[in-house]
Amino acid sequence: MWRRTKRRDMADVNVYTASRLGEMARSLGILARSCQDEMDGNPGLTREDALAAMQMSAAMVCQDCSRCNLYSDSKKEDSYYLYYLLRAFEQKGKVEFEDMPRFFLESCRRREDYVSQLNRNLGRATMNLEWKNRFLESRDTVMVQFRELAVILEEFAHMMEQASDITGVKGEAVKRIFRQHHMVVENLLLLEHENRQREAYLTMRTVNGRCVTAREAAELLGHAMGNKGWYAPKDTRALVTKQTATIHFSEAGRYRMMHGVANLPREGEILSGDNYTYSEEIPGQVIMSVSDGMGSGEQAFVESKRVVELAQQLLEAGFSARAALKMVNTVLMLTGEEQHPATLDLCCVDLHTGVLEAMKLGAVATFVLSGNGVDVLEAGEVPAGVLGEVEPVLLSKKLWDGDRVIMVTDGVLEGCPGEDKEGSLREYIESMEVHSVQEMADEILEFALGSCHKGMNGDEWCRDDMMVLVGGIWRR
């Protein structure tokens, strides 16, 4: 009776927690919507900016003079000259005498002073506009974070509501097997989520004074649950000791992945401008990413490394792939005066379902080798950090046992023969003998190197940085 009451109380706590998280998510969504008034569609100087600059110039130079009526004529709604002046300033960065009306040049006695003052005022207005746009972009970044945090909380609340408490079914078997190995489980919670993934929280201790690794404990839990694929994530305790502590265990997915990488810097460079990450930090998910920094050498290396690391951190924190790419793009837009754009190619694989989700910012195609041939996934033409409003495109594909995911940078693609670079690489991948993921990465890089162009004088074409990342998926 006590156990039933305790489990029911725990279920009530889960419902209450999910409800509170849902309320927090809705509050964040309302907060984001309250500040979602977007930036002006025209980011340049406006008619009002030009009129203010002319009025200030007249106050500084003209005083009581009314010979040309330049300001009063420009105030008219149908004043063509005002828009012409703005276009001239935006194109050349200054207004010149030939841009001014003829009656002004013929009648104004202080035209040099007036034009100089007008350029100074328009320049000040341009500077103010740049700071305003930078502020609005920063505000937009915060609103994106609020919206994505709301989504994360909603998803977590839904996960808690839908999770089934299977403690009553498996709890006694778990306690019994740990008791046989001199460990006492004082409390436990076993959950099964919608995608059939199971996880466990065990409050436990040893009774004989020795320590047991979390890895060994995970193996025991797997035997009790009838599935050996259990492990302790890196963010939980590594040891079970005589001190009572709660340890988190997670069930491995139905699939496992391995990866291989091959890269080569541009000729004459020590560091490559291409970087990658391969992470299994998120339980039941693999993250693969490739970034190509602008140019080559140390600067490109630093930029591409920052891009892949920032994207990985955001994903591991719980942000969706789309939100992570948008936030990486915005951060690059807001950091520093110089723009160093970098491409970002991101693939997330669910190890429980085998579904691949790919998103790109300026990256070249991704190739998926399966028993039916090679599929090409491509989207996105603008690299990260160039445009403020970038909407990544989601590409999804189901992976099966033995499939390979091949991610490359544009240096590899440019090295392929023929006009149709993607078609050439696709044909080569289809013709390859299927080896280990590392051997495939090495062979694809060798193929691109062996097809380098020749210059007019017979010298080898100066190739770009090259990187190949290959991921293979297998059923457990």
N, C-alpha and C positions, 0 to 999 in steps of 0.2 A: 504493500500500500504506500509505503514511504517513497519507494522508487518511482511509482506511477505519479505520485504528487510532485516529486522533484522534476520529472520529465515534463509534466504538464506545465509547471512553473517556468521551466526553461523555454518551452514553446511559447508561453505567454510573453516572456521577455523578448523572444525573437520577434513576435508580432508587434510589440510595443516599440522596439528599436527600429524595425522596418518602417513603422508609421512615422516616427520622429525623423528618420532620415528622409522620408518622402516629403515631409513638411519643410525641412531644410532645403531640399532640392527645389521645391516650388518657390521658396523665398529667394534663393539665388537666381532663379529664372526671372522672377519679377524684377529683381534689382538690375539684372542685365537688360531687360526690356525697357526699363525706365530711362536708361542712358544710351539707347541704341539709335538715337538720331544720328544719321550718317553724315560723313563729311560732304561738303558742297560738291556737286557733280563737276563744277568747273574749278580746278585747283589753282588757276592763274589769277592775276589781278582783275578786279571787277571795275565796272563803270564808276562806282562810288569811290574806289581807290584813286582812279585817275582824276576825278573831280576834286577830291580832297588835296591831291598833290598840286593841282593847278591853283586851287584857292590859297594854299599855303605859299606858293611861289608868288602869287599876286600880292599877298600881304607883305612878303619880305622884300619885293622888288618894285612893284607897280605903285603901291600906296594909293594916292587919289587919282592916278591916271586912268582914263577910260577911252583911250584912242582906239584900241582894237576890239574891245568887247569879247575877247577870246573866251573868258570864263563863262559869261552869260550866254553866249552862243552854244557852248558845249553842254550847258544844262538842259538844252532841249532834248526831248526823248528821241527825236529822229536825227540827232547829230551824228553824221557819218564820221566827222573828223575825230571825235573822241575814240571811237573804236580803231580807227587807223593809227592813232598815236599809240594806243596800247599794243597793237600788233607790231609796230615798229620797235618799240622798246623791248618787247619779248624776244624779237628776232635778233636784234643787234646789241641788246644790253644797254642801249642809250638812245636818246632822241637827238637827231642831228638837225642842222638848219634846214636841209632840204625836206625834212619831214613836217616843218611848220607851214601854216597857211601863208599865202603870198601877202595878204593884207597885213599880217603880223610883221613879216620881214620888212615891209615898206613903211610901216607906221611906228613900230616900236623903237624907241631910242636906247633902250637897255636890253636889247634882245640877247646879247651874250650872257648877261647876268641872269636873265629869266630862264634861258635854256639850261644853264648850269644848275640853277636852283631846282628846276623841274626834274632834272635827272637825279639830283640828290634826294628829292622827296620820293620819287618813284623807286629808287633803290632802297630807301628806308621802308617803304611799303612792301617791297618784295621780301626784305629780311623779316619783317613782321609776319608775313604770310608763311614763310618757311617755318618759323617757330610755331605758328598756329597749327600748321599741318603736322609737324612733329608731335605736338601735344595731342592732337586728335588721334594720331596713329598709336601713341602710347595708351590713350584711353581705350582705344579699340582692343589693344592687347589685353588689358584688364577685363574688358567685357567678354572677350573670348574665353578667358580663364574662368570667369563666373559661369558662363554657359556650359562649359565642359565639366566643371565641377558639379553643376546641377545634374548633368547627364550621368556622371559617375555615381553620384549618390542615388539617383533614381535606379540605375542598374543594380547597385548593391542592395538597395531596399527590395527590389523585385527578386533578386537572388535569395535573399533571406526569407522572403515570403514563400517562394517556390521550393526551397530546400526541404527535403524530407528528413525527419529525424529518425534514423534507423538504429539508435542506441539500444532500444528494447530488443531488437532482433539479434544483434551481434555483440551486445555489451558483455554478456556473461562469458562468451567464448574468448573475447579479448582479455578480460580479467583473469580467466583461468590459465591461458598460455603464458601471461606475464608472471603470474604467481608461481608457475612451474619453474621459471627462470629467476626466482628470487627478487621479483619486483612487485610492488603493490600499486595498483591503479586506484587512487582514491576517488577520482571523478573522471568522467569522459563524456564526450559529445561526438557522435558519428553522424555526418551529414551526407546526403546524396543530392546532387544538383540536377538541373534540367537536362544537361548534356550527359548525364549518367556518371559524371566525375564525382568521386567520393573523397572526403577529407575527414580528418580526425583531430580532436584536441584532447590529449590525455594528461591529466594531472597525476603525477606518479613519482615514485622514489624507489631506491634499492633498499633491501633489508639486510644484506650481508656485508655492507660497508664498502663494496667494490663499485667501480664505475662501469657503465655500459654506454657505448657510443649510440648516438641517435640513429646511425645507419643500421646497427644490429637490432635496435628496437623496431625500426621500420620493417625489417625482415620478419620479425616475430609477428608484428601487426598484420603483415601480408598473409602469413599462414593462417591466422585467426579469421581473416576476412575472405579467405579462399582465393586470393589474388596476390602473387608475389611482387607485383609491380608497385610497391609503395616506397616512398623516400621522405626524408626530412628536408624541407627547403632550407636554403642557406641562411634565411633570416630567423631561424629558430635556434634553440639551444643545441649544442653539439654533444652534450653528455647527460646521461641520467645518473644522478648521485643520490646520496642518502638524504639530501635536502629536497623537500617536495617542490616540484616545479611543473609548469604546464608546457608541453611540447606539441608542436604542430606537425602533422603528417599529411601527405597528399598522395593520391593515387596517380601513378604515371598513366599517360595516355595510351591509346591502342597503337599508336605509331611512335617510332623513334627516328631521330635524324642525325646525320653526320655531315661534315662539311670539309671542303678543301679549298685552298686559295693559292693563286699564283699571281705575282705582280712584278713589274719592272719599271723603274723610273725612266724618265725621258733621257735621251743620250746627253751626257755631260752633267747630269744632276745626280746628287747623292740621295736626296729625299724624293719620294714620289708624291705627287699632288693628289693621288687617289688613296682613299681610306675605306675601311669596312668594319662592321661589327657583326658578331654572331653570338647571340645570347639565349640562354635557356633559364634566365632568372625568374621569369613569370611561370608559375606552375602550369603545365599543360600547353605551353606555347613556346615557339621558337621565333626569334626576331633576327632577320638578316637585312643588312643595309649596306649600300655602297654609295660613296660620294666622290665626285670629281671636282676638285678645286679649280678655280680659274687660273690658267697659266700652268706653271710648273715650279718646282723647287720648294723652298721652305715656306714661303707665304701660302702657296696653294695647299701644302701639307697641313699647315696650322688651321686653315679655314675648313677644309674637308673633314679634318679630325673633330673640330668643334661641332660641325653639323651632325655627324653620325653619333657622337657621344650625347649631344643634347636631345636628339630624337629618341635614343635608347632610354635615357633617364626619364623622359616624359611618358614613354610607353610603360616602363616599369612602375611609374607612379600611378598608373591607371587611366591615363588619357587614351582616347581612341587614336587610331592611326591618322585619321583625317585631322583631328585637332592638333596632334603632335606636329604634322607637317605645316599646318597653318601658323602655329606658334613659332616654329623654327624660322619660317619665312619672315614673320613680323620682327622677331628678335634681330635677324640679320639686317633688316631694313633700318632698325633704330640704333644700331651700334656703330658709332664712328662716322666720320664724314666720307671716307672712301668706301666704295662698295666693292666687295670681293665676292661675287656670287659663286655658288657651288651647287652642283646638281645633287639630288637626293633620290635614291632608289630604295624603296622600303618594301619588304615582304614579311608578312606575319603568317605563321602556319599553326593551326590548331591541331595539336597532337591527338585529340580525342576524336575529331571528325575528319581530319586530313584535308581541311579546306584551306587553300592559300588565298590571302588577300594582299594585293600589291597596290601601292600608290607611288606616284612619281612626281618630281618637280624637275623638269628639264632633263631627265635621265633617258638613256637609250633603252631599247627594247629588252625585255626579259624573255628567255627561252625556256620552255618546259618540255622536257623529253619524256615521253611515255610510250607505251606499247603501240599507240596509234600514230606515232610520228612526233613532230615538234610543233608546239603551239607558240605563237609570238604574242607577247603582251606588251603593248606600247601605249603611252599616253603622256601628255605634258610636253610643252616646248620651252617654257620659261624657267630658268634656274632659280633657286632660292635666293632671296635678298634683292631682287630686281624690281618687282611690282608689289605694291601693298595688298591689292585685292587678287589673291590667287586661290582658286578652288581646286584642290587635288581631285583627281578622278580615281575612283575605286575600281579595281579589276579583281575578279574573283574566279577561282578555278578549283575543282576537286582533284586532289592528288591521290594516287593509288600506290600500292606496294611496288617499290623499285623505281618510281618516278624520280627525275632529277630536275632541279631548278638551277638554271645557269644565268647569273647576273654578270654583266660586263660594263666597262666604261667605254667612252667614245673612242679612246685610243685603240682598243681592240677592234672595234667595228671599222674604224678608218683603215686599219691594217689589212682588212679582208680584200680579196681581189674582186674586180668587176665594178660595175656601176651600182648594182643592187647589193649593198653591203649586207643587209639583213638576210636577204635570200641566200647569199653566199655562205654566211655563217650557219644559217639554218640547214643548208644541204650538208655542210661538213659535219654538224652535230648528228644529223640523221645517219650519216655513213660511218660514224665512229663505232668501234667495238666498245661495249659498255664495260668500263673498268671501275676502279674505286673512284671516289669523288676527287681525291687529290690527283690521281693520274689524269682524270678528265680535265681538270683545271690546267694542269701542265701542258697537255696536248693542245688544248684550245689556244693557249698563249703561244705555243710554238707555231701553230698554224697561222696566227696573225703576224708573227715575226717573219715567218718564211715568205709572206706575201707582200713585204714592204715594197713600196714603189721605188723606182729609179729616177734620179734627176736627169736634167738635160746633159750634164757632163759625165753621167754614169755613176755618180756617187749615190749611196743609199739615201733615200728620203729620210729626213730627220723626224723620227716617230715621236708620238706623244706618250705620256704616262699610260701604262697598261695594267689592268687588273681584271682577274676572273675569279668569281666566287661561285662555287658549285655546292649545292645542298642536295643530299639524297635522303629519301624517306622510305622506311621499311616498317612493315607490320610486326609487332612484337610476337 
